Amino acid sequence: MDKKINVEPIARVEGHGGITVTIENNQVKEVRFDILEGPRLFEQLVIGKTPEESVSISSRICAICFLSHRLAEIRAQERARDIKIGKKLQLLRKLAHYGEMIESHSLHYYLLALPDYLGYPDAISMVKNFPQEVTGALELKKYGNKVMEIVAGRRVHGENLTVGGIGKIPSDEELDWIKNRATELIPDIERGLAVWEKLDIPDYMEEEMTFASVWPEDGTYDFRADTIKISDGTVLKGDDYKTLTNERVVPHSFAKRCRYKGKPYSVGAQARMLIMKDRLDGKALEYFKKYYNERWHRNPHYNNVAQAIELLFCLEHIPELVDEIKKTPWEDSKIGREGGKGTGIVEAPRGLLIHHTEVENGRVKYADYVIPTTQNLDAAELYMRNAVENLIKQGVEDLELPLEMIVRAYDPCISCSVHLVKVVRK
């Protein structure tokens, strides 16, 4: 059998990407995850700008996860200038980060991923048979957006969180609303989690994978740290991130690719949960124990349910976080130096996000951004190749949906993944 499959564009993902599969004589010759968007030049746009300007510019890489980019750049700038911030500001950033996780995870799990597993073309088609799940998803997304609006300044591209500070501290009334609404929404995500146990999770792509995530120094399950942990037990300092990422150029993509020790690896909710599972608590821990099995280590589809469990984790922890914010006094930040090098590491909803900066004479001299989707591209291609090889042996003709489901499981942010790339052909 000779066959060429082109899926372009991939539906229900952020950005413009495609899949190309070439089969000759029943053998898989090529599987590509094509990144079709052109270079966006952000690493060059911030050169010569002030640290504050670089925060506002680099956070425009993405509208969905602008907050993660903003926090990563803020952390990079603060480390470059040795800025020490107070506890209240740290807690407010965490609250905003929870809001982004809730907004993004609810959108992906309910509205982009579940239709595939339930046999629907889209979320709207699910309404008749799953009305509470769809409306619950919209309420959760609305809530996450509102949290970001209150703490970060706007639902999209908010400017309230700054290097070493914050423009406006939320009022007690706003914080109380966030706290109370989080508790009210827990049944909605539990209802969504209940759907997972009814699903038949495909296994035709499975292969053991390496995972990487932040490794918070305080021993908690969190989305910010100065160290990275890899599932082989390796722990890296933030400034040593290139030991993990090893970015390279491939000819069919404007996005760079990453490999660890020459092999693909994955980042995202699944990676976080496998690496930090012993730090989970509450109902989130109960659901993880209920749904966890060894296939989590070799099947990307489990990233979906990991997102849903994280969403529950955030809702459970918001009430105590709000209480701590309210009782913690404000402390002004302290600046240690005017310039230097710094690496900011956070977990975006889609995985490990790294911003590195070098500041000299009050201006950005160099910038490097390593995006979650960039790190997941090789893993996605590996799983797609496995899927094609196994499915054609089974005589399956329709390969498009299985391949799209693998890509969508990573919740890719294709626009984020684009670096400035120069490809030279001789």
Secondary structure as the mmCIF struct_conf table of DSSP 4:
data_model
#
loop_
_struct_conf.conf_type_id
_struct_conf.id
_struct_conf.beg_label_comp_id
_struct_conf.beg_label_asym_id
_struct_conf.beg_label_seq_id
_struct_conf.end_label_comp_id
_struct_conf.end_label_asym_id
_struct_conf.end_label_seq_id
STRN STRN1 LYS A 3 VAL A 7
BEND BEND1 PRO A 9 PRO A 9
HELX_LH_PP_P HELX_LH_PP_P1 ILE A 10 ILE A 10
BEND BEND2 ALA A 11 VAL A 13
STRN STRN2 GLU A 14 GLU A 14
BEND BEND3 GLY A 15 GLY A 15
STRN STRN3 GLY A 17 GLU A 24
TURN_TY1_P TURN_TY1_P1 ASN A 25 ASN A 26
STRN STRN4 GLN A 27 ILE A 35
BEND BEND4 GLU A 37 GLU A 37
HELX_LH_PP_P HELX_LH_PP_P2 GLY A 38 PRO A 39
HELX_RH_AL_P HELX_RH_AL_P1 PHE A 42 LEU A 45
TURN_TY1_P TURN_TY1_P2 VAL A 46 GLY A 48
BEND BEND5 LYS A 49 LYS A 49
HELX_RH_AL_P HELX_RH_AL_P2 PRO A 51 SER A 58
HELX_RH_3T_P HELX_RH_3T_P1 SER A 59 ILE A 61
BEND BEND6 ALA A 63 ALA A 63
TURN_TY1_P TURN_TY1_P3 ILE A 64 CYS A 65
HELX_RH_AL_P HELX_RH_AL_P3 PHE A 66 ALA A 80
TURN_TY1_P TURN_TY1_P4 ARG A 81 ASP A 82
STRN STRN5 ILE A 83 LYS A 84
HELX_RH_AL_P HELX_RH_AL_P4 LYS A 87 SER A 106
HELX_RH_PI_P HELX_RH_PI_P1 LEU A 107 ALA A 113
HELX_RH_AL_P HELX_RH_AL_P5 LEU A 114 LEU A 118
TURN_TY1_P TURN_TY1_P5 GLY A 119 GLY A 119
BEND BEND7 PRO A 121 ALA A 123
HELX_RH_3T_P HELX_RH_3T_P2 ILE A 124 MET A 126
TURN_TY1_P TURN_TY1_P6 VAL A 127 ASN A 129
HELX_RH_AL_P HELX_RH_AL_P6 PRO A 131 ALA A 152
BEND BEND8 GLY A 153 HIS A 157
STRN STRN6 LEU A 161 THR A 162
TURN_TY1_P TURN_TY1_P7 VAL A 163 GLY A 164
STRN STRN7 GLY A 165 ILE A 166
BEND BEND9 GLY A 167 GLY A 167
HELX_LH_PP_P HELX_LH_PP_P3 ILE A 169 SER A 171
HELX_RH_AL_P HELX_RH_AL_P7 ASP A 172 TRP A 196
TURN_TY1_P TURN_TY1_P8 GLU A 197 LYS A 198
TURN_TY1_P TURN_TY1_P9 TYR A 204 MET A 205
STRN STRN8 THR A 210 VAL A 214
TURN_TY1_P TURN_TY1_P10 GLU A 217 ASP A 218
BEND BEND10 GLY A 219 THR A 220
BEND BEND11 PHE A 223 PHE A 223
STRN STRN9 ARG A 224 ALA A 225
BEND BEND12 ASP A 226 ASP A 226
STRN STRN10 THR A 227 ILE A 230
TURN_TY1_P TURN_TY1_P11 SER A 231 ASP A 232
BEND BEND13 GLY A 233 GLY A 233
STRN STRN11 VAL A 235 LYS A 237
HELX_RH_3T_P HELX_RH_3T_P3 GLY A 238 ASP A 240
TURN_TY1_P TURN_TY1_P12 TYR A 241 TYR A 241
HELX_RH_AL_P HELX_RH_AL_P8 LYS A 242 THR A 245
STRN STRN12 ARG A 248 ARG A 248
TURN_TY1_P TURN_TY1_P13 PRO A 251 HIS A 252
STRN STRN13 SER A 253 SER A 253
BEND BEND14 PHE A 254 ALA A 255
STRN STRN14 ARG A 257 ARG A 257
STRN STRN15 TYR A 260 TYR A 260
TURN_TY1_P TURN_TY1_P14 LYS A 261 GLY A 262
STRN STRN16 LYS A 263 LYS A 263
STRN STRN17 TYR A 265 SER A 266
BEND BEND15 GLY A 268 GLY A 268
HELX_RH_AL_P HELX_RH_AL_P9 ALA A 269 MET A 276
HELX_RH_3T_P HELX_RH_3T_P4 LYS A 277 ARG A 279
HELX_RH_AL_P HELX_RH_AL_P10 GLY A 282 TYR A 291
HELX_RH_3T_P HELX_RH_3T_P5 GLU A 294 HIS A 297
TURN_TY1_P TURN_TY1_P15 ARG A 298 ARG A 298
TURN_TY1_P TURN_TY1_P16 PRO A 300 HIS A 301
HELX_RH_AL_P HELX_RH_AL_P11 TYR A 302 LYS A 327
BEND BEND16 THR A 328 THR A 328
HELX_LH_PP_P HELX_LH_PP_P4 PRO A 329 TRP A 330
STRN STRN18 LYS A 334 ILE A 335
BEND BEND17 GLU A 338 GLU A 338
STRN STRN19 GLY A 340 ALA A 348
TURN_TY1_P TURN_TY1_P17 PRO A 349 ARG A 350
STRN STRN20 GLY A 351 GLU A 360
TURN_TY1_P TURN_TY1_P18 ASN A 361 GLY A 362
STRN STRN21 ARG A 363 VAL A 370
HELX_RH_AL_P HELX_RH_AL_P12 PRO A 372 LYS A 393
TURN_TY1_P TURN_TY1_P19 GLN A 394 GLY A 395
HELX_RH_AL_P HELX_RH_AL_P13 GLU A 400 ALA A 409
TURN_TY1_P TURN_TY1_P20 TYR A 410 TYR A 410
STRN STRN22 CYS A 413 CYS A 413
TURN_TY1_P TURN_TY1_P21 ILE A 414 SER A 417
HELX_LH_PP_P HELX_LH_PP_P5 VAL A 418 LEU A 420
#
